[in-house]
Amino acid sequence: MTRVSRGHLGAAASLLLALLAPARMAWIVFTNGENNLSNDYLGRIYVVAAILDGHYDFRHLFTDTFITFGHSWLAILPIYLFDARFFAWSMDAELGIGLLLAAAKTLLFWLAVAPTLSARMRWLLLPVFSALAFSVSQVTSFTFGESVLQMQLSQVGLALGAFAIARFESQPNARISLVAIGGILASWSWGGGVMVWPVFTAALFALSERSLRRWCVLGLAAAVGLSQYVWQFAIHNALSPMERPGLSQPWRYVGLIGRPFANGTGLDFGPLRSAVALGAVGLFLAGIALAVERHRWRTHIPAMAILGWSLLVTLEIGFFRKEVAAWYIVPMTAFWMGLAAFIASAPRPLAAAGFATIAAGLLFSNRTWEDKSFYLPSRAPASAACLREWRTAPPGCRERLIQWGGPDRGELASLGELLERLHLSVFGPRRTYLLQGDLAVGRVAVETPNLPVFVSGDGVTPADPKDFHRLDLVLAPGATVTWRVDLPPGTRRATFSTVVRAAPGDPQLGRGARISVTAEDSSVILEERAFLPRETARPLSVDLSSLAGKRVTLRLAAEETQEGETPLVFEAPQVLMTLDPEQNRHAS
């Protein structure tokens, strides 16, 4: 095999390995969570709604696109408007954009540091970068549009600046333009993004940038990027009222750095020993690398910019935030990406120790992902149903969507009313109603209460209907449940669908399952039956399109048997609807 062919084979293997982590994250993102807005979106929808309605006063843009106590979201506003205009503010669209931004960040980081490495090390670094950038330790952010856009867009700005610094040294005007654009993008995406300015300034100073005109361009860009923060903090004194720990307890900062390799971070915002230990190892390796590579420091400026930005954000978070929220893990991964790039050209023992530490951290933290999720409960089937039925939502529905607690100030009604009026999110032209979710709003009833009926993730063990996973309906032989669904008048197509299977250990040679549908003020009765030979699964569906505009009652039944009590499992029963966009305003 020639050297060229071996090189191509290595590059192909590197690319395939680099796709594994984003593929896993995409699977998690698109198979968990419903298409509903929640939590922080309550503070964004008013601006988006006013712009869509055509009566927004843009004189208030700088104030309205600043999150109280610390973050700009001005750069995210165009994404919200695009999603709302063309995809009815679909969470899947936003999460898909977030994944693409993470991929762009990873590629720009890699292109920024690749020229300083050998071909072999360059291709080794790509899957390492990818594994860090798409580690499931960041699943909280990747599964919530608000967070993934903030975190990834700000790092795209950092990556663009690092890329320009590395690749445009011979084109200083283009370099300063890209650095300025990256800085503004980072600043207007998230509060931690402002830390790019000292990093970019130090990098350009180290590269002996002497043009007064280009320094003025950087200064003007920094003034633009920081303008919202100066306006809010200096003029309106919008500093956070939360307790600020300051520079006390230095171990907290070390723990922040190691947080990407910890478990249980979804709900545990306190100190974690594993995070402190790995953070200490990371800082030790960075110090050794800096000492060993000090004679080649100019070649490491892009890597040091990435690593340095993460360290500054660590200081910012540690100073202003007592607890470490799950979404703060995302900027901490930049430290490990910068460290990986830094040690890639270091002496072999140091490189081996560094990559072994990163590999061990990833293996330790990536075995599970549910324990790292915070936001998904606000996108559970029950949450989507609560938002859709906001007018009659029962007590407890607010907590399904608003996770920060506190007294009920009508958040659910405010969010639901605006979304329904604008036909967005769960009120868009494509809708999914889940029986599991409608349990929370009183639209599902057991007709045979003496027989076991429950939802389950494995077909055997009862589960909480409020779980964010899509659960199956389990019916004992002879059991029946009814489900009330209102089909909007503008419905162009509606279909009930599920897949029915016998629970494990069914002794029967064959079983039957039924779905019957009736509608108010209609004599129409729709009915379908599925017959299941043992150890098989069969689809069960009914076309409901002819009942558009009516309240329908779906009755699901597991047919009685003469012997045996093994239940039937109905996989995530759901009604899928497509509404005519032109008539959607009449459907809400």
Residue pairs with C-beta under 8 A, 6 or more apart in sequence:
1 9
7 119
10 120
10 123
11 123
13 123
14 123
14 124
14 126
14 127
15 126
17 126
17 127
17 130
18 126
18 127
18 129
18 130
19 130
20 127
20 130
20 131
21 127
21 130
21 131
21 133
21 134
21 135
22 99
22 102
22 103
22 130
22 133
22 134
24 134
24 136
25 99
25 134
25 136
25 139
25 142
26 99
28 136
28 139
28 142
28 143
28 369
29 95
29 99
29 142
29 143
30 92
30 95
32 143
32 376
32 468
32 469
33 91
33 143
33 376
33 379
33 380
33 468
34 91
34 379
34 380
34 381
34 383
34 384
34 426
34 432
34 434
34 437
35 90
35 91
35 92
35 384
35 425
35 426
35 428
35 432
36 91
36 379
36 383
36 384
36 387
36 388
36 401
36 425
36 426
37 45
37 89
37 91
37 387
37 415
37 419
37 424
37 425
38 375
38 378
38 379
38 383
38 387
38 401
38 402
38 403
38 415
39 144
39 146
39 375
39 378
39 401
39 402
39 403
39 404
40 67
40 146
41 146
41 415
42 402
42 411
42 414
42 415
43 67
44 73
44 80
44 146
45 415
45 418
45 419
46 64
46 418
47 56
47 64
47 65
47 77
48 77
48 80
48 81
48 84
48 89
49 418
49 421
49 422
50 56
50 57
51 81
52 81
52 84
52 85
52 422
53 422
61 74
62 74
62 227
62 228
62 231
63 231
63 232
65 72
65 73
65 74
65 77
65 228
66 72
66 73
66 74
66 228
66 231
66 232
66 238
67 73
67 191
68 238
69 238
69 239
69 240
69 241
69 242
70 191
70 238
70 240
70 320
71 150
71 190
71 191
72 187
72 188
72 189
72 190
72 191
72 193
72 228
72 229
73 150
73 188
73 189
73 190
74 188
74 228
75 153
75 184
75 185
75 188
75 189
76 149
76 150
76 153
76 189
79 94
79 97
79 149
80 89
83 89
83 90
83 93
83 94
83 97
84 422
84 424
87 93
87 428
88 423
88 424
88 425
88 427
88 428
88 429
88 430
89 419
89 424
89 425
89 428
90 425
90 428
91 145
91 379
91 425
94 145
94 148
94 149
95 142
95 143
95 145
95 148
97 149
98 141
98 142
98 145
98 148
98 149
98 152
99 142
99 148
101 148
101 149
101 152
101 153
101 155
101 156
102 133
102 134
102 142
102 148
102 152
103 133
104 156
104 159
105 133
105 152
105 155
105 156
105 158
105 159
106 129
106 130
106 133
106 134
108 156
108 159
108 160
108 162
108 163
109 129
109 133
109 159
109 162
109 163
109 306
109 337
109 341
110 125
110 126
110 129
111 163
111 166
111 167
112 159
112 162
112 163
112 165
112 166
112 167
112 302
112 303
112 306
113 125
113 166
113 302
113 303
113 306
113 341
113 344
114 122
114 125
115 166
115 167
116 299
116 300
116 302
116 303
116 345
117 125
117 344
117 345
118 345
121 344
121 345
124 344
125 340
125 341
125 344
128 340
128 355
128 358
129 337
129 340
131 362
132 260
132 333
132 336
132 337
132 340
132 358
132 362
133 333
133 337
134 142
135 260
135 333
135 362
135 365
135 366
136 365
136 366
136 368
136 369
136 372
137 259
137 260
137 261
137 262
137 265
137 329
137 333
137 365
137 366
137 372
138 151
138 260
138 329
138 330
138 333
138 372
139 266
139 369
139 372
139 373
140 147
140 265
140 266
140 326
140 327
140 329
140 372
140 373
140 374
140 375
141 147
141 148
141 151
141 152
141 326
141 327
141 329
141 330
142 148
143 373
143 375
143 376
143 379
144 327
144 375
144 376
144 378
144 379
147 327
147 330
147 375
149 189
150 189
150 190
150 327
151 190
151 327
151 330
151 331
152 330
153 185
153 186
153 189
153 190
154 185
154 186
154 187
154 189
154 190
154 192
154 193
154 331
155 186
155 330
155 331
155 334
156 182
156 185
156 186
157 181
157 182
157 183
157 184
157 185
157 186
157 187
157 189
157 193
157 196
158 182
158 186
158 193
158 196
158 199
158 305
158 306
158 309
158 334
159 182
159 306
160 178
160 179
160 181
160 182
160 185
161 178
161 179
161 182
161 183
161 186
161 196
161 199
161 200
161 203
161 305
162 302
162 305
162 306
163 178
163 302
164 174
164 175
164 177
164 178
164 179
164 182
165 175
165 179
165 200
165 203
165 204
165 207
165 301
165 302
165 305
166 301
166 302
168 174
168 175
168 178
169 175
169 207
172 209
172 211
172 214
173 214
176 204
176 209
176 214
176 217
176 218
177 217
179 200
179 204
179 218
179 221
180 217
180 218
180 220
180 221
181 221
182 196
182 200
183 196
183 197
183 200
183 218
183 221
183 222
183 225
184 221
184 224
184 225
185 193
186 193
186 194
186 196
186 225
187 193
187 194
187 196
187 197
187 225
187 226
187 228
187 229
188 225
188 228
191 229
191 316
192 313
192 316
192 317
192 331
193 225
194 225
194 226
194 229
195 309
195 312
195 313
195 316
196 309
197 222
197 225
197 226
198 312
199 305
199 308
199 309
199 312
200 218
200 305
201 218
202 305
202 308
203 301
203 302
203 304
203 305
204 215
204 218
206 297
206 298
206 301
207 298
207 301
209 215
232 238
233 239
240 320
242 320
242 321
242 322
243 322
244 319
244 320
244 321
244 322
245 252
245 318
245 319
245 321
245 322
246 319
247 319
251 271
251 276
252 271
252 318
252 324
253 279
253 314
253 315
253 318
254 276
254 279
254 280
254 283
255 271
255 272
255 275
255 276
255 279
255 324
256 275
256 279
256 314
256 317
256 318
256 324
256 328
256 332
257 275
257 278
257 279
257 282
257 283
257 310
257 311
257 314
257 332
257 335
258 272
258 274
258 275
258 276
258 277
258 278
258 279
258 280
258 281
258 282
258 361
259 265
259 272
259 275
259 279
259 324
259 328
259 329
259 332
260 329
260 332
260 333
260 336
260 361
260 365
261 274
261 275
261 278
261 360
261 361
261 362
261 364
261 365
262 272
262 274
262 275
262 278
262 365
263 274
263 364
263 365
263 368
263 371
263 372
264 272
264 371
264 372
265 272
265 324
265 326
265 329
265 371
265 372
266 326
266 370
266 371
266 372
266 373
266 374
267 326
267 374
269 323
269 324
269 325
269 326
270 323
270 324
274 364
278 357
278 361
281 357
282 335
282 336
282 339
282 357
285 339
285 343
285 350
285 353
285 354
285 357
286 307
286 335
286 339
286 342
288 350
289 339
289 342
289 343
289 346
289 350
289 354
290 297
290 342
292 346
292 347
292 350
293 300
293 342
293 345
293 346
296 345
297 304
299 345
300 341
300 342
300 345
302 341
303 338
303 339
303 341
303 342
304 338
304 342
305 338
306 334
306 337
306 338
306 341
307 334
307 335
307 337
307 338
307 339
307 342
308 338
309 331
309 334
309 338
310 331
310 332
310 333
310 334
310 335
310 338
311 335
313 331
313 332
313 334
314 331
314 332
314 335
317 324
317 328
317 331
321 328
325 374
326 372
326 373
326 374
327 374
329 372
336 358
336 361
339 354
339 358
340 354
340 355
340 358
343 350
343 351
343 354
343 355
344 351
345 351
346 354
365 372
373 468
374 403
375 403
376 468
377 383
377 400
377 403
377 466
377 468
378 400
378 401
378 402
378 403
379 468
380 400
380 437
380 466
380 467
380 468
381 434
381 436
381 437
381 440
381 465
381 468
381 470
381 471
382 400
382 436
382 437
382 439
382 440
382 441
382 465
382 466
383 400
383 401
383 437
384 426
384 432
384 434
384 437
385 433
385 434
385 437
385 438
385 440
385 441
385 443
386 393
386 397
386 398
386 400
386 401
386 412
386 440
386 441
387 401
387 412
387 415
387 416
387 419
387 425
387 426
388 416
388 426
388 427
388 433
388 441
389 397
389 441
389 443
390 397
390 412
390 413
390 415
390 416
390 417
390 420
391 413
391 416
392 441
393 412
393 416
393 441
394 440
394 441
394 442
396 440
397 412
397 440
397 441
398 408
398 411
398 412
399 405
400 440
400 466
401 411
401 412
401 415
402 411
402 412
419 425
419 426
419 427
420 427
420 588
421 588
423 429
423 584
423 585
423 588
427 584
427 588
428 579
428 584
429 578
429 579
429 580
429 581
429 584
430 577
430 578
430 579
431 576
431 577
431 579
432 574
432 575
432 576
432 577
433 485
433 574
433 575
433 577
434 470
434 572
434 573
434 574
435 444
435 473
435 481
435 483
435 572
435 573
435 574
436 455
436 465
436 470
436 471
436 473
436 572
436 573
437 465
438 444
438 483
438 484
438 485
439 455
439 465
440 465
440 466
443 483
443 484
443 485
444 481
444 482
444 483
444 484
445 481
445 482
446 453
446 479
446 480
446 481
447 480
447 481
447 482
447 555
448 478
448 479
448 480
451 475
451 476
451 477
451 478
451 479
452 474
452 475
452 476
452 479
452 567
453 473
453 474
453 475
453 476
453 479
453 481
454 462
454 463
454 473
454 474
455 462
455 463
455 465
455 471
455 472
455 473
455 474
456 462
456 463
456 471
456 472
456 474
456 569
457 463
457 467
457 469
457 471
457 472
459 472
459 474
459 501
459 503
459 504
459 567
459 569
460 474
460 503
460 504
462 474
463 469
463 471
465 471
470 572
471 572
472 569
472 570
472 571
472 572
473 481
473 498
473 556
473 569
473 570
473 573
474 503
474 567
474 568
474 569
474 570
475 481
475 556
475 557
475 558
475 567
475 568
475 570
476 558
476 565
476 567
477 511
477 558
477 559
477 560
477 561
477 564
477 565
477 566
477 567
477 568
478 557
478 558
478 559
478 560
478 561
479 557
479 558
479 567
480 555
480 556
480 557
480 558
481 555
481 556
482 553
482 554
482 555
482 556
483 553
483 554
483 555
483 556
483 573
484 551
484 552
484 553
484 554
485 551
485 552
485 553
485 554
485 575
486 550
486 551
486 552
487 494
487 544
487 547
487 548
487 549
487 550
487 551
487 552
487 577
488 548
488 549
488 577
488 579
488 584
488 586
488 587
488 588
489 548
489 549
489 583
489 586
489 587
490 548
490 579
490 580
490 582
490 583
490 584
490 585
490 586
490 587
491 545
491 548
491 549
491 577
491 578
491 579
491 580
491 587
492 545
492 548
492 578
492 579
492 580
493 545
493 577
493 578
494 543
494 544
494 545
494 547
494 548
494 575
494 576
494 577
494 578
495 541
495 542
495 543
495 544
495 545
495 575
495 576
496 515
496 517
496 541
496 542
496 544
496 554
496 573
496 574
496 575
497 539
497 540
497 541
497 573
497 574
497 575
497 576
498 515
498 539
498 540
498 541
498 570
498 571
498 572
498 573
498 574
499 537
499 538
499 539
499 540
499 570
499 571
500 513
500 530
500 532
500 537
500 538
500 539
500 540
500 568
500 569
500 570
500 571
501 532
501 536
501 537
501 538
501 568
501 569
501 571
502 508
502 511
502 532
502 534
502 535
502 536
502 566
502 567
502 568
502 569
503 566
503 567
503 568
503 569
505 566
506 534
506 535
506 564
506 566
507 563
507 564
507 566
508 534
508 561
508 563
508 564
508 566
509 533
509 534
510 531
510 532
510 533
510 534
511 531
511 532
511 534
511 558
511 559
511 561
511 568
512 529
512 530
512 531
512 532
512 559
513 529
513 530
513 532
513 538
513 540
513 556
513 557
513 558
513 559
513 568
513 570
514 527
514 528
514 529
514 530
514 555
514 556
514 557
514 559
515 527
515 528
515 529
515 540
515 542
515 554
515 555
515 556
515 557
516 525
516 526
516 527
516 554
516 555
516 557
517 525
517 526
517 527
517 542
517 544
517 547
517 552
517 553
517 554
517 555
518 524
518 525
518 552
518 553
518 555
519 547
519 550
519 551
519 552
519 553
520 550
520 551
520 552
521 550
522 547
522 550
524 546
524 547
526 542
526 543
526 544
526 547
527 542
528 540
528 541
528 542
529 540
530 538
530 539
530 540
531 538
532 538
532 568
537 571
540 570
542 554
544 552
544 575
554 575
556 570
556 573
558 567
558 568
579 587
